[in-house]
Amino acid sequence: MSLRIRPEQKALLARAAALKQTDLTTFVTRSALREAEAVVKAAECVSLSERDSLLVLDLLENPPPANARLRAAIADMPKPA
C-alpha cells in the first residue's frame, strides 16, 4: 500500500511514531486498523437506550399474539422435508 500525503502530514506521523517508539509503517498500520475496527463495530452494532432495551426484553418475554399477516407468512413458508 502506498499513500500520497503532504510532507507536513508525513512529518507529523513520523513524529508520533517516534514518540510511540515504533517505525512509521507500524504506527500507521496500527492506527488505521484501530480506526477500521471502530468503524466496522459502529456499523454492525445497534445501541439501545435503557427504555428500548427493556421494551425488547418485555416483547421477548411476552410476545404479542400473531396477527393475520404473520399467520399468513408462516402458512406460506416451505415445510421441512
TORDONU-123811 format. One line per field, with one value per residue (C-alpha): residue number from 1; z negated, x, y. Coordinates in steps of 0.02 Angstrom, whole numbers. Layout:
BEGIN
i c(NUM,...)
zz c(Z,...)
xx c(X,...)
yy c(Y,...)
//
This chain:
BEGIN
i c(1,2,3,4,5,6,7,8,9,10,11,12,13,14,15,16,17,18,19,20,21,22,23,24,25,26,27,28,29,30,31,32,33,34,35,36,37,38,39,40,41,42,43,44,45,46,47,48,49,50,51,52,53,54,55,56,57,58,59,60,61,62,63,64,65,66,67,68,69,70,71,72,73,74,75,76,77,78,79,80,81)
zz c(0,37,-20,54,-86,-108,-183,-341,-364,-346,-469,-596,-576,-590,-749,-825,-778,-861,-1019,-1021,-993,-834,-649,-534,-448,-612,-682,-529,-516,-699,-692,-532,-597,-760,-662,-542,-687,-766,-603,-572,-752,-745,-582,-644,-822,-873,-1033,-1126,-1263,-1430,-1390,-1221,-1295,-1423,-1287,-1183,-1334,-1377,-1199,-1201,-1367,-1324,-1135,-1064,-979,-795,-680,-513,-411,-521,-516,-325,-313,-422,-316,-157,-225,-145,-252,-308,-217)
xx c(0,63,-5,7,17,89,263,197,74,214,320,179,153,340,348,202,281,444,350,272,445,395,426,311,238,191,119,11,-45,-95,-185,-278,-329,-392,-498,-559,-614,-708,-796,-848,-906,-1009,-1090,-1130,-1188,-1357,-1358,-1521,-1571,-1616,-1801,-1786,-1685,-1821,-1954,-1862,-1842,-2025,-2078,-1965,-2037,-2217,-2237,-2399,-2516,-2483,-2584,-2660,-2507,-2389,-2503,-2512,-2322,-2300,-2425,-2329,-2163,-2097,-2124,-1968,-1940)
yy c(0,173,339,511,637,809,822,904,760,633,731,731,543,512,618,524,357,410,461,287,214,124,142,240,85,3,164,197,16,6,172,129,-43,32,156,21,-89,56,98,-82,-105,55,-1,-176,-138,-73,27,40,158,81,109,23,-120,-151,-144,-275,-389,-370,-413,-566,-624,-577,-582,-512,-634,-669,-558,-610,-558,-659,-812,-797,-782,-936,-1032,-985,-1049,-1208,-1362,-1457,-1622)
//
